[in-house]
Amino acid sequence: MKDDPRVTKLGKFLRASSLDELPQIWNVLKGDMSLVGPRPIVQGEVDKYGDAYPMVASVHPGVSGYWQVSGRSETDYEERVALDLYYIRSWSVWLDLYIAFKTASVILGGKGAY
């Protein structure tokens, strides 16, 4: 949500700079997450994935993913699901490298982070 009144100035900075994602590195080290993959889905989002949910749930979620470098919060949920499915169906080391490099430019630009 843009301009969420519950978020402090520090929180806005952490979100805009994506520094709030750093604790997830611990989950990568534990093996619960990947550096690249679909974003984690909370229980309230499962219905939005419909028939696609089992496929998305079959892979480790990622700290960054195709959705993050393709519009982030500026996309609608239907597009998010489509991007997650594209990533899973098209996975390759090259796609992961592309996403990793693109993530750096998206973070520096702050696009879609709020």
Secondary structure as UniProt FT lines:
FT   TURN            2..3
FT   TURN            5..6
FT   HELIX           9..16
FT   TURN            17..18
FT   HELIX           19..21
FT   TURN            22..23
FT   HELIX           24..30
FT   STRAND          34..36
FT   HELIX           43..45
FT   HELIX           46..49
FT   HELIX           50..52
FT   HELIX           53..57
FT   STRAND          62..64
FT   TURN            66..67
FT   HELIX           68..70
FT   HELIX           72..74
FT   HELIX           77..89
FT   HELIX           93..109
FT   TURN            110..112
//
